[in-house]
């Protein structure tokens, strides 16, 4: 079977693979945007006087995690 025939036999799977790749890239971009927004909100809360410990408690994470988010 020639290469083009093999590719054609798997066309649906290859098309789905491209779609999954495109979706993953879109989700990665969205995740970066949301992470940046989360950092901005945390910084604003800290600037407004909320402690890192209070924010961590509300989010269910450690204070150190908040500290890392603010440091980025």
N, C-alpha and C positions, 0 to 999 in steps of 0.2 A: 504494500500500500504506500503510495507517495505521501510525502509530508503534507501537502495541501489536502489530501483526502483524510488524513488523520486529524488535522486541525478542524476540518469541516465536520467530521464525526463527533467532535467534542465542542462544537460551536456554542451550544447552550451553556455548558459548564464554563467555558472561557468568558462568555458574556456575563454570567453571574459573578465570576471572579473579578471582572472589571468593576461591576456594580458594588461589590463588597469593598473593594479597594477604595473606590470613590467615596462611599459612605464612611469608611474608617478615617479617611483624610478630613472629611467634613466634620466628623465628631471630634477629631483631635484639635482642629481649629477652634471649635466651639468650647472644648474643655480648656484650652489656653485662655480664651476670652473670659470664661467664667472664673477661672483661677485669678486672673488679673482683677476682675471686679470684686472677688472675695477679699483680696489683699487690700484694695482701696477702701472697702467698707470697714475692715478690721482696723486699718490705720485711722480712719475717721472716728471710729468708736474709741480707740485709745486716745486720740487727740481730744475727744470730748470728755475724757476723764474716766472711762470704763477701764478696769484693770484687765490685763491679759488673762489673769486667772478667771475673772468673771466671764469673759468671752469664751475661754476654753471650756468652762463648765457648761455654758449654754449650748456649745457645739458638740460637747461630748468628746473633746480631744484634750491632749495635755497642754499645759502652759507652754512647754517647749515647742510644741507644734505651732502654736500661735506666734511665738517668738521667731521661728524660722520663716513663717509666712510674712511677717512684718519686715524681716531682714532682706527679703528678696527684692 
